[in-house]
Amino acid sequence: MMGKYKFWLILSVLVVFAAGLLGGIWSERYFFHKKRHDKIARAQRDAVHFPSLERMSQELGLTAAQQEQIKKIFERNDVKLKELRSDMHSRLTKIRVELKSELDAVLTAEQRKKFEEIIQKYLLQRKEEYEKRRENSRRQNSAENPKGDMR
């Protein structure tokens, strides 16, 4: 009988220890070091970005001629990227319009009205999230690059 209680006592202590360990890991990751975790997640999401000309110049020791050539390369490719974004934007808009018209054909007048409200709410929410991200990015950039700091 004493062995049975001993077994349950040891098992209970191990379960409590495991729960504490998992809780500690979780809280460490998501509460205490949330910024670091978010930064890692953002870096993984953003994948590959070319460094700025200033950073390349500083780290690679580029000459003035090299800087000028690289600047022209960036400018040429910037135009291509803007054209691509514009094309993608127009194609996505066209697909969204087609999708909405197909959905509208299925919905009743009352459902279409509700659906419009849902879309407007969603667009407002996205705009607010965008503004929040932009503000956080500005704050982070100003903290990383104080005035007078030439990086």
C-alpha positions in Angstrom: 0.0 0.0 0.0 2.8 2.4 0.8 4.4 1.7 -2.6 1.2 2.7 -4.4 1.2 6.1 -2.6 4.9 6.6 -3.3 4.3 5.9 -7.0 1.5 8.5 -7.2 3.5 11.0 -5.2 6.5 10.7 -7.5 4.3 10.7 -10.6 2.5 13.9 -9.4 5.9 15.6 -8.7 7.1 14.7 -12.2 3.9 16.0 -13.8 4.1 19.3 -11.8 7.7 19.6 -12.8 7.0 19.0 -16.5 4.1 21.5 -16.4 6.3 24.1 -14.8 9.1 23.5 -17.3 6.7 23.8 -20.3 5.1 26.9 -18.7 8.5 28.5 -18.2 9.6 27.9 -21.7 6.3 29.2 -23.1 6.3 32.4 -20.9 10.0 33.0 -21.7 9.4 32.8 -25.4 6.1 34.7 -25.6 6.2 37.2 -22.7 9.7 38.0 -21.6 11.5 37.8 -25.0 8.5 38.6 -27.3 10.4 41.3 -29.2 13.2 38.9 -30.0 10.7 36.2 -31.0 8.8 38.7 -33.2 12.0 39.9 -34.8 13.0 36.3 -35.7 9.5 35.6 -37.1 9.6 38.8 -39.1 13.1 38.0 -40.4 11.9 34.5 -41.5 8.8 36.0 -43.1 10.7 38.8 -44.9 13.3 36.3 -46.2 15.9 38.0 -48.4 16.3 41.8 -48.7 19.3 43.4 -50.3 21.3 45.6 -48.0 21.2 49.4 -48.6 23.9 51.0 -50.7 25.3 52.7 -47.5 25.5 49.4 -45.7 27.1 47.7 -48.7 29.6 50.5 -49.1 30.5 50.4 -45.4 30.8 46.6 -45.2 32.4 46.0 -48.6 34.6 49.1 -48.7 33.2 50.2 -52.1 34.9 52.9 -54.2 32.9 55.9 -55.3 32.8 54.5 -58.8 31.4 51.2 -57.6 28.8 53.0 -55.5 27.7 54.9 -58.5 27.4 51.8 -60.6 25.5 50.0 -57.9 23.2 53.0 -57.4 22.3 52.8 -61.1 21.7 49.1 -60.9 19.3 49.6 -57.9 17.5 52.4 -59.8 17.0 50.2 -62.9 15.7 47.3 -60.9 13.6 49.5 -58.7 11.7 50.6 -61.9 11.2 46.9 -62.8 10.0 46.0 -59.3 7.5 49.0 -59.3 6.1 47.8 -62.7 5.8 44.3 -61.3 4.0 45.5 -58.2 1.7 47.6 -60.3 0.9 44.7 -62.6 0.2 42.4 -59.7 -2.0 45.0 -58.0 -4.1 45.4 -61.2 -4.4 41.7 -61.7 -5.4 41.1 -58.1 -8.0 43.9 -58.3 -9.5 42.3 -61.4 -9.7 38.9 -59.7 -11.3 40.4 -56.6 -13.9 42.2 -58.6 -14.8 39.0 -60.5 -14.9 37.1 -57.2 -17.2 39.7 -55.6 -19.6 39.7 -58.6 -19.8 35.9 -58.5 -20.5 36.0 -54.7 -23.1 38.8 -55.2 -24.9 36.6 -57.7 -25.4 33.9 -55.0 -26.3 36.2 -52.1 -29.7 37.8 -51.4 -30.0 41.6 -51.2 -29.9 41.5 -47.4 -26.8 39.2 -47.5 -25.1 41.4 -50.0 -25.6 44.4 -47.7 -24.2 42.5 -44.7 -21.3 41.2 -46.9 -20.5 44.8 -47.9 -20.4 45.8 -44.2 -18.1 42.8 -43.5 -15.8 43.9 -46.3 -15.7 47.5 -45.1 -14.9 46.4 -41.5 -12.1 44.1 -42.8 -10.6 46.9 -44.9 -10.7 49.3 -42.0 -9.0 46.7 -39.8 -6.3 46.1 -42.4 -5.7 49.9 -42.6 -5.4 50.2 -38.9 -2.9 47.2 -38.8 -0.9 48.8 -41.6 -0.8 52.1 -39.7 0.3 50.4 -36.5 3.1 48.4 -38.3 4.2 51.6 -40.0 4.3 53.5 -36.7 6.2 50.7 -35.0 8.7 50.6 -37.9 9.3 54.3 -37.6 9.8 54.1 -33.9 12.2 51.2 -34.3 14.1 52.9 -37.1 14.4 56.1 -35.0 15.6 54.1 -32.0 18.2 52.2 -34.1 19.4 55.3 -36.0 19.4 58.3 -33.7 19.9 61.7 -35.3 23.5 62.3 -36.2 24.3 58.6 -36.4 25.6 57.9 -39.9 25.2 54.2 -40.5 
